[in-house]
Amino acid sequence: MPSPPVCYNKAMKKILLIDGNALVHRAYHAMPPLTVKKTGEPIQAIYGFANMLIRILNELKPDYYAVAFDRKAPTFRKEMFADYKANRPTTPDDLVSQLARARELAASFNIPIFEMDGYEADDVIGTLSKKASEQGIESVIVTGDADAMQLVSDNVKVLYPKPQSSFGDTILYEAQTVNDRYGVPPEHIADLKALVGDKSDNIPGVSGIGDKTAVKLIQTFGGVEDIYKHIDEVTPVKLQEKLQQSEEIARKCKVLATIARDMPIELDLDKSDINNFDRNKAVAFFHELEFTKLLSRLPGAESAKPDKAACPQLSFDMSEKVEIKYNIICSIEALDKLEKRLEEKGSFAFDTETTGLNTMSDKLVGISISPETGEAYYIPVGHIGWEQVQQLSVEQVIEKLKHVFADERIKKIAHNAKFDMEILAQYGISVNNLVSDTMVAAYLLGEKSLGLKALAFNRLDIEMADITELIGTGKKQINMSQVEVSVAGKYACADADNTGRLDKLFTAELKEQELWRLFADVEMPLAPILVKMELKGIALDINLLSEISARLSKRLLELEEDIYE
């Protein structure tokens, strides 16, 4: 979604009015199947809804918000016209459950929920937008229902999905945009629907009248009521006759198509204030549904701010029992101290930051090491473009740490250790005495999500930054070497620190489930062997392979001749 267009009135406060039913329905049909890994609960619609909601909140930064939902009870339209929406299939069970979850999502965000028997969600939104305008507040309606276009005015805009585009890609409609697309102004959208009909709502309209004719009639005479006031002026005669024959249904369709704006509900701005958002509640809900990738985009997420110090110490409190102390190593003296610390401790978790994911061709950017919970160090060696932070050369770092990694007396812990070991091997660093790979441990313990971020969130209740926050995505994506050292340092230290935390947890669970011998005696000794195999490759006898190929080709030709004979 693009940045807020200039048509927003910056002098007015904004309320975001969300059509919960419309958006969840659209997400259900637009998103690929997705389930909670632990329970199998379907969540693709609620994930799409959550993703779009976060996106809009971050982009538009409204002052207030509210969400509307449909009720199961019949609406006044159904009582007026029995066939209203009668052609719609029964709502699938997995969509029904996700609509219920959408209400829970709104509650977790402290978004007021509006719904009422006898009315639809767009009636609720129509009424709320009117009440907001009366209080001098601009409304931005987020919906997948085109009926909302009739609500557009100077103080009401509609954020609607782009035609034939991915879910979440939207256009902001104001009066001129509506007129350009439909050929009539917002106040005549209901008239257009009354004349043409609406298959999705099973509104019949006037038989034989299409979009072009309806637009021309509205442009010439006005709405349905005005058309019938001037019915004698309608030409050609056949069109006049069609309208006369369908006058009753046309007037009824106009009522069916018109969104109510006079519901007996009140807009309490204090309850709708965006400042009521409780990030902890939202995080807990996302935790339950395993929405780990959305966490860092929730409003209020801590943004990474560059530290301009020569050797910054990244110390902060994560509301845990253990104080977090992350440090960047950018001097020989600091590296010497770390070397001694690791020798004294006798174990450490580590991780590497690289320019990419190809261990044979990509470059080392930095190494993170955690000797104790809450204590971690980042050693940058390959950052570019950030001259204000001193950096040791990769040769200096290798010289100091090579023997530490090779020392059989010091235990090493990593997550997806094979990747890190292959990267370090390219620089002549051998990793000996690898005692734990937390990704392998997670697999043995039956964890379905093996990524470090997901495991930290699901097992440690720790929310980690996603790599895309640092390097971006798509055409503008950079690599880790281009990320500022202080920002990369915090990210990398968290990787090593949380790997160590997971190791403590998984070690106890592996022993409890009698999986420790399999892990320690089979899986861990296998890791360095796999690394050597991948680095050295397998020798092939090209001449022998050529001979085998020739024999197979000859035999294939013989078989073909036998078949034809």
GUTI-715371 format. One record per residue: x, y, z of N, C-alpha, C, O in turn. Coordinates in pm, whole numbers, plus 50000, padded with zeros to 5 digits. Each point is the difference from the previous one (the first is absolute). Example, Ala and Ser with C-alpha at 12.3 -4.5 7.8 and 13.67 -1.06 7.14 Angstrom:
2
513194943150780499115011950000500905012050000501044999850066/498615010749862500825011950006499235010950073500515011150017/
END
This chain:
565
500854988150000499155011950000500885012350000500945000850079/498785008949835500835012049993499845008650123499104998050080/501795011749933499905009450111498735008149988499475001349890/500025004150222498755007649997500015010849894500895008549999/498124991549910499945009949894499745014050056499615001650116/500625008349801499865013950043498555003850026499745010550059/499324981149897498605003750017499524998650144498885004050031/501944990450058499614999950140500065014250055500905007749968/498124995450115499985013150064500854999250126499574994850102/501655010549890500944998950110499575007950123500464997550111/498645012249867499555008250112498954992850084499755003750115/499644985849828498954992650070500564987150060500914993849944/498535002350168500344987050055499304989349917498975002649937/501614985350062499484989149918499524988450086500604996750102/498304997249853499564987550059500034989349892499555002349888/500994986250145500054988749910498794991250028499854994950111/499295003449790498794991950014500194987349917500105000749877/499944988050189500384987449936498794990949983499294997250097/500474998349780498944990449972500574986050020500584994249908/499265000650213500614987250035499584988649911500844992449952/497865006250025499504989049917500555000549858500474989949947/499485021849992500445001449861501484996749985500394993149906/500435011650186501434997749989500374985450027500864994549932/498504999450166500304986050030499574991149884500714990649964/498125012349976499564992349884500995001249885500364990049937/500095022150036500965002049891501314992850028500574993749911/499905007250210501264993450036499874984849988500944993349958/497915001450079499764985549994500184994849858500594989449979/498885018049925500084995549860501315004049932500374994149898/500325015750157501225004949935501274993350051500984998849927/499014996850198501214994650062500114984949980498984993149997/502235001649990500184985549992499694993650135500065006850103/499614980349898499694993250127501125001650102501184999249966/498435003050158500975001850108499364995050129498835002850026/501934989950053499474994850126500995002450113501195002049978/498294997750145500865000250118500694986550006499344989650001/501975010450004500744987449992499714990850117499984987849984/499815017950132499784991750119498634993550002499844988950051/499165017949893498624995250013499324996749868499014992849999/501515012349890499364997849871498855009549972499314998549899/500485011350189498915009649981500255008649875501095005549984/497904995749926500185008449880500075014850038499195004850080/501765002449862500195014050040500365009249883500415011350023/499444983949851500465008649891499225013249992500585010449969/498124989250059499195012249992500365009650113500115012149977/500064982850142500325008750113501425005449987500295011150044/500604981049894501375004849976499975011649901500665010250020/498584988149871499895010749902499375012550059500425011249971/498574986850112499335011250067500975007350092500075012350000/500674980050079500975006050093501105007449926500405011050038/500074982949855501065006149920499565013549943500755009750005/498044990649941499495012449941499735010550108500275011949981/499204983750132499715009350110501285006950049500035012150017/501014980150005501275005750046500555009749897500495010850034/499424985349842500515008349891499315013649998500655010449986/498054989350027499225012449994500255008750123500145012249988/499924981650128500275007750122501365007049992500135011650040/500864981449908501335005949989500095010749892500745009850014/498504988549879500045009649889499175012550029500465011249980/498314986750065499075011250015500095007050135499675011850013/500794980750088500135005750135498745007650043500065012050025/498804980949982498755006650040500015003950147500834995250078/498235013549958499855004050141499024990950073500094998150121/498974996349802498974991350058499804988149906500375000349883/499024989050173499634988849914498814992550057499725000550120/499584992549789498844991950037499824989449892500395002149885/499024986650152499764989449904498544995750007499414999750108/500024997149777498604995849992499914985849946500764996049913/498294996450142499774986449954498514997949974499155006950056/500554983349857498614995949977499554991250116500824993850069/497885005849952499404990650095499294988949920499695001849882/500054987050183499314989049932498525002849980499384994449910/500055014150174498565002849992499645006249866500825007149941/497954990450008499565005949873500025015250007499715005850104/500625000649785500045014649995498685005549950499144992549953/500685020650058498775006349951499864997849850498884999949948/502224998349982499944997749855499414986349970499234998449906/501144991750175499474986549981498514999750028499254993049932/500325014350168498575000650032499225007149890498834997049976/501825012449959499365007849894499984992449867499075001249921/502004990750056500144992849873500574986250032501204998750025/497964991249973500384986650046501184994149923500754991950055/499425012249819501084994449918501335007450017500984996849932/499065013150156501235007650019501124990750046499874993350103/501215006249822501174991550025499664985150007500764992250056/498095003949888499584986050006500874990949914500014987950018/500725018049888500834992149909501384996850057500794992949937/499505012250181501344997850056500124986150062499084995450068/502064997949909500194986750060500195001050151500295010750054/499524978150012500214999550145501465003250032500924995249933/499295012750169501365003750038500764987650048499524993050088/501665004349854500784988250042500335000650149500195010750057/499884977550005500274999450143501325006750037500105006750103/500924991449812501315005750034500025015249986500865006650057/498184998949868499885014549994499225005250120500315010650054/498684981949989499225003950118500915001150121499915009650077/500964980749940500915000250115500965011849993500385005650103/500014998149775500935011249986499325013550018500635009750041/498084991049929499265012250030499945002250151500085011350049/499784977750024500025001050146501375004550049500125008050092/500914986849844501375004050035500255014849968500775006750069/498584998249825500175014149964499495009150111500585010550027/498344985350037499505007750115501034999750114500225010050068/500404978349952501024998950104501215008949967500605006150088/499744994449784501105008649958499705014650032500845007250054/497944997149911499605013850029500065002750150500465010650043/499084979850035500025001750146501435000950052500295007550093/500624984749846501405000350045500665013449969500955004050066/498535002949832500505013449965499245011050075500315011849986/498714984250096499115009550067499255008849901499795011950024/499824982249864499185007149901498544997750035499574988550008/499645022150014498584998250031499284992549887500205003049882/498984987450155499254992049902498555004649999499355000750104/500145002549777498615004449983499264989849914500474996249893/498364999650153499144991049924498605000850061499845002950118/499144994449799498635001050050499084991449915500094999949877/499014992750190499014992049929499195008849906499645011250034/500064983549849499175007149904500785008749903499445005249904/501874996350121500825008649915501274992649956500414990150061/500185015049833501274994549951501165008950043499805011350046/501404983549939501195007450041500115013449929500445009850060/499174990749811500135012849929498995010450050500235012049987/498644983450068499075009450063500635006150126499875011950027/500814979450048500695004850120501045010449963500105010550063/500684986449833501055009249956499425013049947500545010850023/498344988149904499345012049949499575009250113500165012149992/499294981950113499555007950115501195006050075499975011750039/501074980449981501185004950072500705011249924500475009750060/499604989049807500665010549921499215013050006500585010950001/498104988050004499165012050012500225006750135500135012250009/499904979650097500205005650134501405006050014500195010050069/500804983949865501365005450003500055013649931500635009350050/498714991749835499975012849927499365011050083500445011449998/498514984950075499325009850085500915005150111499785010850055/501264981349978500955004250103501305005549941501005001850070/498965000849798501175005949935501154990549979501165004149999/498534983049984501044989849983499884993649862498904996649956/502225001949978500024993749868499994984850016500704994650086/498504998749832499924985450005500724993849881499895004749887/500864984750141500594991849895499424986150018500304993150098/498885002849807499324987150007500864989649928500355001849883/499994987550187500774989149940499064988349977499474994250095/500325002449779498994990049968500324993049869500815004749920/498534984050059500084993249872498655000049933499794992949902/499285015150150498635001049949499845013349926500085010750061/499694988549809499895012149917498795008450035499945011749962/499094982850111498835007950040500415012350080499305010249999/501844988950069500465011150085500335012549920500155010850058/499974988049810500325011849918498955010950015500305011849983/498464984450049498945009850014500185008850124499355010350014/501554985550075500245007650123501045011049983500165008550087/500564991349801501085009649978499475014349996498995003049936/501735005750134499655014250003501275007950029501104994449996/498775018350032501185008050031500754994650121501225001050008/498034993450087500614995250124500074984850011500374994750105/499264998449787500004985350003500724994849876499665003549887/501354988050135500744993549892499844984950016499714995150108/500484997749782499914985450003501304994049947500445003149890/500154988250190501204992749960499534986249952499514991950078/500665005749791499384988249937501044992649916500885006449942/499054980250051501004992349924500045003949853498985002749938/502224997650008500165002549856499434988149923500154988650043/499215014049842499474989049919501134990849953501065004749959/498704982350047500934989949950501415001750055500994999249927/499095003250202501315001550063500044991550126498984994350041/502195004750020500154991950119499255006350118499785012150004/499844979350090499305004950118500885009850075501194997450023/498235013950015500755010050073500475011649914500405010450052/499554987949815500385010949909498755008449978499034995349942/500985017150103498785008050007500075013349926501075004949966/497755000650010499845013549944499155008150096499034994850056/501325017649964499195008950084499005007349911500385007149907/498354991050122498945006349921499485012550070499594999750116/500445011349810499305012150040498945002449894499844991749910/499435019350097498865002249910500384998949853499304993449923/501785013050036500395000049860500424986049953499714996049887/500974996750201500434986449966498804991049976499994991849908/498985009750177498774992249984499355003449866499604991249925/500305021650047499375004449876500764994949877499394995949901/501935004450107500824995249888499804985249974499994995749885/499854996650221499864985549982498594995849960499824991549913/499185014550151498624995349980499185008849906498944995949954/501555016050018499265008949911498945008250069499335008149936/500514989950195499035007850077500655004050132500934993350044/498605017450020500575004150128499564990450112499064992349981/501605008250135499694990950110498524999650038499474989350031/499875022249967498605000450044499064992449907498844997950034/501664997949848499154992649907500464985649979499514993249910/501425002050173500444986049990498834990550028499854989949932/499335013450167498854991550032498995000049886499374989849972/500475021649960499115000849884500514991149887499224993249933/502095007050047500614991749895499734985350027499664992349910/500515003850215499774986150039498524996349989499674988749963/499455020750067498564997549992499574997349856499134991749975/501485015449930499634998449859500654987749937499344992449929/501955005750098500754989149937499824986850074500054989349940/499755011650192499924988150082501374996250054501015006249965/499014983750120501254995450060499884985050023499294995550090/501414996849829499914985450009500494994850135499454990450052/501575015950003500554995150126499005001050114500004991750091/499145018649906498975001850103498634995049954499025000750074/500944994349802498744995349941498955011149990498814997750018/501665014449954499115011449974499735000249850500945001649923/497814996850034499704998049857500225012149911500434998549885/499275013450165500095011949915498905000049895499044992350008/501115016549893499015001049891500464991349885501095002149946/498114988450015500364990749893500315007549871499245008649956/501904987949983500365005949871500825012750009500375005649897/499924999150224500815012350015501394996250052500164993750104/500845010549818501384997350038500685012450054499375010450020/501944988550003500755011050060499935012949918499735010750054/500524988249816500055012149916498675007450000499955012350013/498964980149971498675006349997499675006350135499485011250006/500844981650102499715005150134500795012850028499465009650054/501814990649908500835011950021499445011849923499945011250051/499644986349825499455010849917498715005650061499795012150002/499364978950048498755004350064500285008750122499385010450020/501574985250063500335007550122500625013449966499695010150063/501194990049839500635012649960498995009949943500155012250012/498794982449925499005008649937498945004850098499635011750002/499874979050080498855003350086500315000450150499345007150075/501664985449968500284999050143499714985950051500114990449924/499535008450204499744987050060498704993649955499285005649917/500434982650139498814992449963498745008450013499155000049911/500725007350200498805008150022499855010649890498905002149949/502205004450015499955010449896499734994249862499345006249917/501184981850059499754993649871498504997749981499455002449893/499894993150214498564997449988499185012849999498885000249949/501675010550106499325013049988499995004849855499105007249958/501924988849967500155004349861499874988149905500614999949893/498614990350147499904987749921499535002749857500404992949908/498765017250074499495003049865501085005449908499845000049878/501265004650180501085005749919501054989649961500915002849922/498964985050134500984989649972499824994649859498894996849958/502205002449970500014994249865501144989949991500995000950073/498864989449837498874997349911498794994550076500064997750121/498875000549809498744995850060500144986450070499434997850107/501344993149830500164986750060500645000850139499624992650091/501345016349923500645001850130499015005750100499964995950116/499235013649838498975005950086499034989350048499604999850116/500044991249794499064989350034500614990350103499334995650092/501955001249889500684991150096499985006050140499754993050098/500525019849909500025006750129498615000450063499854997950120/499155004749798498625000650051499554986550054499344999050103/501044990549823499604986550041500714995650130499494991550073/501665014249952500814995850116500105010650108500924999750082/498145009849920500115011050095500024995150145500815004650081/498314986249951499934995250138501304993350043500525002750108/500014988749805501244993050035501195009650003500914998350081/499085011749830501105009849998500045007950131501075002150057/497775002249989499955007650126500404991250119500655004550094/498934982849901500354990850108501514997349998500654999350105/499904999149775501454997549987500805011950052501094998450055/498375013649927500695011950050500104999450153501045003450057/497904992350009500024998950146500994989150042500755001650096/499234987049830500904989050032501465004149986500864995750077/499425012549823501385003849969500525011550085501205002750001/497915004150069500405011850077500474996150140499294993250074/501905011249961500554997350133499335009050103499895012149982/499664981850128499365007650108501055008450073501134995750021/498465016550017500945008750072499355005650127500475009950057/498464983649985499275005350116499764989250105498985000250069/501954990549944499864989550100500095005750141500675010150022/498684983650074500055004850139501284995650071499964992250095/501175012749858501284997150064500745013150024499745010149935/501194989650160500765012050033501494997749979500514989150026/500175021049926501444999449981500695006450120499975012250017/500644979550066500725004850118501475001549962500724990149989/499735022249992501365002449955501044995750103501114996049963/498555004850164500954995750103500314985149988501154995750012/497804996449963500204985549986500654996549866500634989549986/499215019449916500564997549867501395005749982500594998749892/499955007450211501315006549989501094989749970500084989650065/500755013449837501074990949959500994997450113500694989850001/499385019550093500924998450113499584988950096500744996550091/498064998149888499564988650081500654987049954499884989850068/500815010549819500674988149949500964994450105500855007250053/499004979949975500854993450099500864989749927499524989249963/501735014250018500874991349920500174986250064500104990049929/499935009450202500184987250068498844990549971500214988049981/498585017450016498834991749967500094994949857499714988349973/500705020449937500124996249859501094989449983499824990449925/501295011350144501104990349991499554986450051500334989749940/498925010150168499514987450056499094992849900500074987849985/499075019949947499104994149901500814994749881499734989149950/501245018750005500844995749888500814987750038500254991249917/500165008150208500724988450050499144987549985500474989649954/498285011550085499084988649993499824995049857499934987949977/500015021349927499774996249860501304998849920499964997849879/501175003650188501324998349936500255010249889500594996649897/498985015750124500235010749903501365006750027500075012250018/500984980049983501315005350040500515010749905500655009650043/499074989049828500545009649902499335013750009500535009949949/498304990750115499295012850009500385007850126499715011950010/500934981650083500275006350130500775013049990499655010050063/501404989949857500875011849994499305011949936500485011350012/498394986349921499285010949934498865005550085499355009749962/500404984050152498955005150087500335014250045501165003150027/497845005649980500255013550051500684999450136499644991850085/501345016849934500715000450127501234991450004500694999750102/499614993149787501214991849998501225009050012500055010849942/500924984550133501215008050020500755001349869500364990049939/499885022150018500745002149876501485000350028500455005150103/500294989449804501464999750017500585013449963499925004249885/500685002550213500585013249975501514999049999500594994950096/500055009849798501454999149991500705007050115499595010850044/501474982850004500825005950105501295004949936500714992249936/499595020550079501155005949931501314998350077501045004549953/498924989250163501224998750079501014991249928499634991649918/501655010550112501054992449934499884985150032500134991749910/499645004950213499834986150042498804999350092500184999450122/498615000849826498815000750084499784987550083500264988949955/499255013250166499574988950084498494999949996499345009650042/500114979449907498564999549978499324993850121499544988649993/500395018550116499394994950122498575005150013499755011949981/499334979250049498615004050017499264989350078500514989050020/498305014450023499204991050081498834995049917499235008149948/500624978750039498904994249924498904995050092499284990649966/500605015650149498974996250099500144985350038499004993250024/502235002149982500254986450042500735000350134500405010750047/499784977650014500714999350126501485003049980500685005150090/499834991649789501415002049971500185012849920499335002149899/501585006650147500275012249925500764996449873500904991650002/498735014749889500634997349872501205009149982499875012250008/501294982049968501215007849972500624995149870500664989749996/499125018049900500564996849870501105010249968499795012050017/501344983349938501145008749974500564997749860499934989049946/500625021549997500674998949871501515000550023500515008950067/500184981449877501454999050014500655006949880499884995449887/500815015650140500625007249888501425004450033500525009649942/500124983350153501405002850030500684987050039499364990650046/501955009049934500774988150037499904997350149499924988550043/500085022350037499914998550145498694993150040500004991050084/498915013449856498704993950031499944985649953499404991550066/501235005649821500024986449948500834990950090499664988350021/501445017050033500834992450095499194996350124500084988750049/499155020950002499174997550118498954989249971499744991450084/499675009249797499004990149963500644986249990499424990050043/501775009549899500724987349987500204993550137499774988050017/500665019850080500214994950136498694995850064499934990050071/499015017949903498684996950056499524986449951499474992150077/500735005149797499544987449941500814988250054499464989250024/501835012949994500854989450054499624996950145500004988450041/499695021950034499594998150140498644993250010499794991250083/499285013149831498634994750006499954985549952499284991950057/501475004949838500054986349952498884996149907499924988549959/499215020950006498934997249904499435013149948500065010350068/499384989449812499335011949946499124996249881500264990349929/498695017650054499164998949880500505010249900500475010750038/499424986149834500495009349900499115000049875499214990949978/500965019649944499255001349875500845008649905500865007750044/498914990949828500715008249902499025008549922498874995949974/501565016149988499255008549909500785000449869501225001750000/498074996849889500654998849870499305008749896498945005850026/501674995149857499405007849892498874992649930499275006049921/500594981150107498944992149937499954986150059500534997650109/498824993249820499784986650053500814989349930499834988150028/501075015949882500854990449931501324998950074500825009149996/499384979850072501204998650083501284998949918501105001750054/498784995449819501184998649915500475013349941501185001649968/497905007950017500385012449931499765012850082500655010149974/498454989550121499715012250076501055002750107500744991050040/499315021450005501065004650090499535001350144498825002350028/502134996250062499745001950142499915015050030500865007749961/498084996250110499805014050038500295002150148500505010450040/499194979550041500255001250142499734987050073499344991049947/501175008050175499804988250084499415004650133500495009650060/498474983649986499445003150132500254988250093499914988449959/500395014750165500374989850098499315003150133500005011450046/499404978350015499335001650129500524989650099499654988249988/501175016050108500514990550100499024997450115500154990250073/498855018649942499074998650111498685006549961499965009049916/498964986550147498685005749972499995015150024500395004750107/499155002749794499935014550011501295007249968500035012349998/501034980149977501315006049970500424995649859500094988149972/500175021549940500404996549864500895010849941499975011650042/500814984449860500965009049936499904998549848499854988949948/500245022249984500014999749854501335005249949500465010750041/500174981749871501305003749944499815002849851499984990749920/499885021950042499825003349859501324999049924501045004250049/498914990249830501224999049918499765004049854500965002149926/497784998850034499765002349858498945010349967499404999449893/500365010150198499025010549973500635010749912501185003350014/498045002149896500495010349909499145012550012498814999250028/501805012249949499255012549996499685006050135499255009850008/501314984650101499725005550134501335003050069500384993350096/500315016749854501355002950047500045005250143501064999950064/497785004649988500025005750134500174989350108500275003450115/499594983849849500214989250096501264992349960500094994749890/500865004950201501264993049972499734985149985499124994550066/501654999149847499804985949972501354993049995500945005049938/499164983650125501224992049988500004993049865498954997549942/502234999450008500084992749874499664985450025500174995050111/499364998249786499664986050014501234991850038499894990150072/501295014049880501254993050034500315001050149500414990350062/499385021649995500255001950143499084991350085500424993950098/498335005549862499004992350076500304985149989499924992850099/500415002649781500314985849982501204996050085499994989550065/501035019049934501224997250077499694997850148500584991250064/498495017049991499684999350142499034988650034500134993750105/498925003849807498934990650034500194986049944499304990750039/501645007849870500184987149934500224988850101499394989449990/501505013050106500304989350096498864997850098499844989050053/499355021649973498854998550090498974990649939499474991250068/500255010649803499044991349933500564985849984499254990350001/502065008649985500614986849981500214992550131500154987850000/499855019350112500294994150131498954989650038498825003250016/501624984449999499094988950033499435001350141498984993950032/501685014150053499545001450138498825009750013499295000050101/500515008349796498935010150005498804995049920500124996849881/498735002650183498784995249934499395011149914499975011750038/499534984349844499375009649909498544996249974499654988249992/499545022049996498564998449978499605009149884500455011449993/498714983649917499565008349887498614995749957499504989550042/499885018649875498714996749941500214998849850500425009649935/499284978650009500374997049861501525001149987500525007549918/500154984850166501465001050013500734997449870501065005949975/498414985549942500694996549875500275012349915501075001249941/497965008050054500195012349922501165008250057500895004249926/499094997950205501055008350063501374993449988501005006849978/499044980150036501274992849992500595000749859501225001249984/497924998149916500495000849862500515014049968501015001649931/498295008650119500465013849980501375002150065500925005249937/499214990550189501255001950072501144991949938501155004350000/498514984049946501034991649938500635007049880501184997749969/498045010749962500555007449885501095009750044500815004449918/499224998850211501005009350053501044992750085500765006150075/499264980749912501004992250071499694997350145500884996050076/497875006149966499614997650139499274986650010498974998049937/501574992950142499364987150025499245000750132500515005050100/498284990049899499184999950122500044986050059499394990749947/501325007850163500104987150068499165000050127499765010450061/499804977849977499174997950120498685007649991499615007250092/499704991049795498635005149988499114990650081499824988449963/499635016550146499214991550089498505001349977499224991550043/500375019449887498565001849983499685008449877500575010749979/498514984149941499385007749892498535000850036499284990049993/500265021850046498635001350051498944997549893498864996950033/501505004349840499044996849895499794984949994498864995449984/502204996950027499894985450003499264995650125499164991049995/501155015250117499314996750125498505002549988499194991950044/500455019449895498595003349982499304989649914498864996350025/501844999049872499434989849911499744987050077498934994149988/502045001650091499834987750078498875001250101499344990250032/500445021950018498955002350099498635002049937499025002350071/500914997049797498715000849932499515014049971498835001949967/502045008050045499605013649967499745001149850500804995149919/498105011350044499685001349858500675012149936500344999849882/499855010650196500715011949950501434999550053500225000750120/500734998049789501394998050041500845012649992501164999850041/498285011049908500745012649993500275005650138499204998250092/501925008749922500385005450131498975009950052499664999650119/499845009349794499035010150044498724993550051499455003950103/500074986049823498774993250040500194992450130499125000150086/502014993349929500264992450123500145009250121499504997050108/501185014249873500155009650110498645005250044499745001950119/499395000549784498675005350030499124989450065499345002550100/500664985549840499114989450047500464993450129499174995950082/502145003149939500524992850116500555008950109500014996250117/500465015849847500595008950100499175012550026500295007750091/498654994149829499195012350008500855012449975499775010550060/501194988249852500865011349964499725003849855500064991649910/499655020950070499705005149866501285005449937500595009650050/499834984349841501245004149932499695007649872498964997849937/501935011050025499845007549875500184990649882500834990950004/498405011449891500154992449876501115006249916500195012250002/500524979549924501115004949919499565010649899500795008849963/497954990449993499525009849901499925014150056500005009749925/499944991550209500025013350061501345006949977500085012349998/500964979749985501345005549982500355001749852500565010249960/499114979749960500455000249860498895003049900500275002049882/498474998350165498905002949910499644988149913500454988850023/498725013849875499564989649908499955005549858500095012149979/499764978849925499805004249861501205007249940501154997250033/498565012049877501045006949925500905008650088501165002349968/498295002450144500795008750088500764992450108500625006050088/499344980649904500684992050103501515002049993500595000449893/500035000850225501445000950010500514987250065499214991150028/502095007849996500494988650076500585004750132500105012050025/500274978650059500395003350138501215009250006500145007650097/500734991949805501195008550004499655014849990500805008550037/498004994549913499585013949982499195005350119499605011750001/500154979750097499255004050119500965006450100501134995350016/498435015350050500875006750097500404990250110499204991850044/502045009349999500574990550095499194999050129499764988950048/499825022350008499264999650126498664992949985499554993150092/499825008649794498724993449973500224985149980499294991750058/501695005049859500324985949976500464993350130499694988350024/501035019250059500524994450124498904995450094500084989250057/498915019149957498894996450088499294987549948499644991150077/500155008549792499344988649936500824987350018499484989650039/501825011249931500874988450005500194994950142500004987950024/500165021150071500154996050140498774992550049500114990250074/498725014349884498764993250039499974985849944499524990850066/501005007449812500054986649941500834990650087499564989050033/501645015350003500884991550081499434997950140500014988850052/499505021950009499444999350135498834990250006499964991450088/499115009849819498814991550004500304985749958499294990750039/501765007449883500454986449971500464993350129499684988350025/501065019050057500444994750129498834997150092500014989950071/499015018749929498814997950085499254987349957499604991950083/500235006649786499314988249949500764987350034499404989750031/501925011049963500814988250032499734995250142499854988050023/500085021050071499734996250140498644993150011499854989950069/499165015749864498654994550004499954986449932499444990450054/501135008749826499924987749921500834988750061499624988349992/501515015150069500824989750064499214992750107500034987750008/499265019850074499194993950106498884991449940499734989150050/499645015749844498894992649940500494987549928499334989650005/501815011149930500564988349933500314989050100499764988249974/500785015550140500324990250104498724994250060499914988150027/499125020649994498734995650058499284990249908499374990650047/500735011649822499324991549903500894988649949499664993149904/501475004950163500954989349966500475000849855500134989849932/500115022450023500505002349864501445005250002500585002949895/499974998450225501315006450010501104992049931500855005849934/499154981150081501064991849939499935000849848501035000849933/497774999050013499845001449854500555013449954500685000949898/499025009350179500455013549965501525001450015500695004449908/499814991750208501425002250032500944990149931501115003649961/498454983850025500904989649948499874997649850500904994449938/497985010050003499794997649857499935013049921500785002249907/498295006550132499775012249921501185009750005500445005049896/500064997850222501075010050011501324995549936500645008049932/499794979550086501224995749931499855000149848500995001149927/497774997850025499774999749856500185013749935500375000949883/499375009850193500045013649943501345003449935500015004249884/501134994150184501265003449935500324991249880500695004449907/498824983350094500214991149885499265005349878500555000249890/498215004150131499225005749889500645012749946500005002549880/500565005550211500685012349958501184996649909500165006049894/500664984250148501164996249919499584994449865500645002749899/498284989450100499524994349875499575011049902500324999549882/498955010450172499525010749912501145008949952499995004649886/500994997850200501115008649961500944993249901500475006249906/499804980850117500934992949912499314994349877500634998449895/498094998650118499304994049887500374985349984500664994250086/498924999849802500264985949973500734999049866499565006049901/501534986750096500754998349875499234991249903499464989650039/500495014449836499314992549897500994995549893500885007649959/498954979949995500814994849890499285003249870499084992849961/501325017949974499325004649879500074989649889499024998049928/502134995450058500164990049894499054988350020499394995049905/500505000750222499104988850029498555003949974499244992149945/500395019950093498635004749976499715000749850498894996949957/502095007149964499835000749855499784986149941499184998149911/501584992050141499844986249953498604994750033499364993649917/500185009350206498664995650041498945006449912499044993449958/501125019550012499065007149915499944993949862498924998449943/502254998050001500064994149866499314986449999499264996949907/500984995050198499374986850007498495001150010499274992549937/500255017050144498565001950015499365004749870498914995649965/501775013449964499475004849871499904988749900499024998949926/502014992550071500004988649907498874990450034499304995249911/500545002150219498954990750043498625005749970499094992549963/500735020650054498735006549971499664998749852498844997549965/502165004149949499784998749855499594985849964499124998049917/501534992250148499664985949974498564997150040499284993149928/500305012150184498624997950047498995006349906498954994249974/501365017749974499105006749906499834991749872498904998849947/502224995450005499944991749878499184987550024499234995849913/500944998150207499224988050033498515003050004499184991949956/500475019750097498585003850010499385001449862498904995149976/501805011649932499465002349866499924987049919499124998649915/501804991850110499944987149930498814991850048499794988849952/
END
